[in-house]
Amino acid sequence: MVSVLQVYNALKDLANKEQKGFVTPQVFNSFAALAQMNIYNELFTELVDAKRLGRQNFDPGRDKSVRKQRLEDLSFFVRRDILTDPVNLRLKNLSKIISAAIDGESDEFAARTSCELVYDVEKMDRILGSNLSTPTFAFPVVLISGDSLEVFPEGFDSIEVTYYAKPTSFDSDGDISEGSPFYDFEVVSFDGNDLDVPTNNCRDFMLPPHYLTEIVMEMAKLIGVRLRDPNVQNFAKQEEVSE
């Protein structure tokens, strides 16, 4: 995980001219979730680009494969939940569904069966109205709308959903938190000086450790716009291009 303390200290050194306090914890926290989401979305874009490199034989392959590296990074966000309530099928922090499978109601279809995923309500209406494509327990269909799911046919025992969750954060114990990355501190006096000491309320970014530089540069761009500081903006952009 990317340490929120490391990111905050790097930004403070980068943007706080003469220690005037331009980057406060409040400003930092207001941009942390947005910066993380930007990088999360870039991972999917880079995954598509990596596939293009593979078709052109430019991907190094094996452990150096760009596609493999992006899939490994995205594995931080893969979740698998089993839902049993047929009325209220919702997933927390749903970003993109990977797959879904149901357990049927009868012994004949007791084995888990993969579902067809549909995102278009009109297409679902056509499927339900067709004598040839009407969903059965052997060929189930899931209609996805926002963070809610609707399974056809009705009467399943449970549905197992594998999906990408939106990035949140890790708490001080290393457990997943539903909150955004967050920097918190308390003022402690030491030898007559007031020091800002991080507390256990800090929450780290939900990104692999090697994304430290990227999250610093992304936040520098956002904070540079807020401060109307072209030096910070240009530095962040130059570092991003150099990668």
C-alpha positions in Angstrom: 0.0 0.0 0.0 1.1 3.6 -0.5 1.7 5.4 2.8 -0.4 8.5 3.2 2.4 9.9 5.5 5.0 9.5 2.7 2.7 11.2 0.2 1.9 14.1 2.5 5.5 14.7 3.4 6.6 14.7 -0.2 3.9 17.1 -1.2 4.6 19.4 1.7 8.3 19.5 0.7 7.3 20.1 -2.9 4.7 22.8 -2.5 5.2 24.5 0.8 7.4 27.4 -0.2 9.4 28.6 2.8 7.2 26.4 5.0 4.2 28.8 4.7 1.8 25.9 5.0 0.2 26.0 1.5 -0.6 22.2 1.7 -2.6 21.7 4.8 -4.0 18.3 5.9 -7.5 19.6 5.0 -6.3 20.4 1.4 -4.5 17.1 1.2 -7.5 15.1 2.3 -9.8 16.9 -0.1 -7.8 15.7 -3.1 -6.6 12.3 -1.9 -9.6 10.3 -3.1 -9.8 12.1 -6.5 -6.1 11.5 -7.1 -6.4 7.8 -6.3 -9.5 7.4 -8.5 -7.6 9.0 -11.4 -4.8 6.5 -11.1 -7.3 3.6 -10.7 -9.0 4.6 -14.0 -5.6 4.9 -15.7 -4.9 1.3 -14.9 -7.8 0.1 -17.1 -6.6 2.5 -19.9 -3.1 1.1 -19.6 -4.4 -2.4 -19.7 -6.0 -1.7 -23.1 -2.8 -0.1 -24.3 -0.8 -3.1 -23.1 -3.0 -5.4 -25.2 -2.3 -3.3 -28.2 1.4 -3.6 -27.5 1.1 -7.3 -27.3 -0.6 -7.5 -30.8 2.3 -5.4 -32.2 4.9 -7.7 -30.5 6.2 -4.8 -28.4 5.4 -6.3 -25.0 8.5 -7.7 -23.3 6.6 -10.7 -22.1 6.9 -13.0 -19.0 7.5 -11.1 -15.7 8.2 -7.9 -17.6 4.9 -8.0 -19.5 3.0 -4.7 -19.2 -0.3 -6.4 -19.4 0.7 -8.9 -16.6 1.9 -6.0 -14.4 -1.4 -4.1 -14.8 -3.4 -7.2 -14.1 -1.4 -7.7 -10.9 -2.0 -4.1 -9.9 -5.7 -4.4 -10.5 -5.8 -7.5 -8.4 -5.7 -5.2 -5.3 -9.3 -4.3 -6.2 -10.8 -7.7 -7.0 -13.5 -8.8 -4.6 -15.8 -11.9 -4.5 -19.1 -11.8 -2.6 -21.9 -14.3 -2.3 -25.3 -12.7 -2.2 -28.4 -14.6 -0.9 -31.1 -11.9 -0.8 -33.1 -12.2 -4.0 -34.8 -8.8 -3.4 -31.9 -6.6 -2.6 -28.9 -7.6 -4.6 -26.4 -4.8 -4.2 -22.6 -4.6 -4.0 -20.6 -2.1 -2.0 -18.2 0.1 -3.9 -18.9 -1.8 -7.2 -16.8 -0.5 -10.1 -16.9 -3.3 -12.8 -18.3 -6.8 -12.6 -15.9 -9.6 -13.8 -18.3 -12.6 -13.6 -21.3 -14.0 -11.8 -22.6 -17.5 -11.1 -25.7 -18.9 -9.4 -26.7 -22.0 -7.5 -29.9 -23.4 -8.8 -33.0 -24.3 -6.8 -33.2 -27.9 -7.8 -30.9 -30.9 -7.6 -30.8 -31.0 -11.4 -29.0 -27.6 -11.5 -27.3 -27.7 -8.1 -23.9 -27.1 -9.6 -22.8 -23.4 -9.9 -23.7 -22.0 -13.3 -22.0 -19.0 -14.9 -24.4 -16.1 -15.8 -24.6 -14.0 -18.9 -24.1 -10.3 -18.0 -26.5 -7.7 -19.5 -26.2 -4.0 -19.0 -29.0 -2.8 -21.3 -32.6 -2.9 -20.0 -34.1 -3.0 -23.5 -31.9 -5.9 -24.4 -33.0 -7.7 -21.2 -36.7 -7.1 -22.2 -36.0 -8.7 -25.6 -34.3 -11.7 -24.0 -37.2 -12.2 -21.6 -39.8 -11.9 -24.4 -38.1 -14.4 -26.6 -39.1 -18.1 -26.7 -35.5 -19.0 -27.7 -33.5 -17.0 -25.2 -35.6 -17.0 -22.1 -33.3 -17.4 -19.1 -33.3 -20.8 -17.3 -31.2 -22.2 -14.4 -29.0 -23.8 -17.0 -28.5 -20.5 -18.8 -29.1 -17.7 -16.2 -28.8 -14.0 -17.0 -28.0 -11.1 -14.7 -29.2 -7.5 -15.4 -26.7 -5.0 -14.0 -27.9 -1.4 -13.2 -25.6 0.7 -11.2 -24.7 -1.2 -8.1 -27.8 -3.4 -8.2 -28.3 -6.8 -9.8 -31.4 -8.6 -11.0 -31.1 -12.4 -11.7 -33.3 -14.3 -14.2 -34.9 -16.7 -13.7 -36.0 -16.2 -10.1 -35.6 -18.9 -7.4 -31.8 -19.2 -7.2 -30.2 -20.1 -3.9 -27.3 -17.7 -4.1 -25.2 -15.7 -6.6 -21.4 -15.4 -6.4 -20.1 -12.2 -7.9 -16.5 -11.4 -8.7 -15.9 -7.7 -9.4 -13.5 -4.8 -9.2 -14.3 -2.6 -6.2 -13.7 1.2 -6.2 -10.5 2.1 -4.4 -11.0 3.1 -0.7 -8.1 2.8 1.8 -6.3 0.7 4.4 -6.5 1.6 8.1 -3.5 1.6 10.5 -3.9 -2.2 11.1 -3.7 -2.9 7.4 -7.4 -3.8 7.0 -9.6 -2.5 4.3 -11.5 0.7 5.3 -14.6 2.0 3.5 -13.3 5.6 3.9 -11.0 7.6 1.6 -7.3 8.0 2.2 -6.9 10.3 5.1 -4.1 12.1 6.9 -4.7 12.9 10.6 -2.3 14.4 13.1 -2.0 15.8 16.6 0.2 18.6 17.9 2.8 17.4 20.4 5.2 19.7 22.3 8.8 18.6 22.4 11.7 20.7 23.8 9.5 23.8 23.5 8.6 23.1 19.9 5.2 22.0 18.5 5.4 19.0 16.3 2.7 17.4 14.1 2.6 13.7 14.9 0.5 11.3 12.7 -2.3 9.5 14.6 -3.7 6.0 14.2 -6.6 7.5 12.3 -4.5 7.9 9.2 -5.7 5.7 6.3 -3.3 4.7 3.5 -4.0 4.6 -0.2 -5.3 1.4 -1.7 -2.5 1.3 -4.3 0.5 -1.0 -4.7 3.7 0.6 -3.1 5.4 1.3 -6.4 2.7 3.8 -7.2 4.0 6.2 -4.6 5.6 8.5 -7.2 2.5 8.5 -9.4 0.2 9.4 -6.5 2.5 12.2 -5.4 2.6 13.6 -9.0 -1.2 13.3 -9.4 -1.8 15.2 -6.2 0.8 17.8 -7.1 -1.1 18.5 -10.3 -4.4 18.9 -8.5 -3.0 21.0 -5.7 -1.0 23.1 -8.1 -4.2 24.0 -9.9 -5.8 24.9 -6.6 -2.8 27.1 -5.5 -2.5 28.5 -9.0 1.1 27.5 -8.8 2.5 26.8 -12.3 5.8 25.6 -10.9 4.1 22.7 -9.0 1.9 21.9 -12.0 4.7 21.9 -14.5 7.0 19.8 -12.3 4.3 17.2 -11.9 3.6 17.1 -15.6 7.2 16.8 -16.5 7.7 13.9 -14.0 4.7 12.2 -15.5 5.9 12.5 -19.0 9.4 11.3 -18.1 7.8 8.0 -16.9 
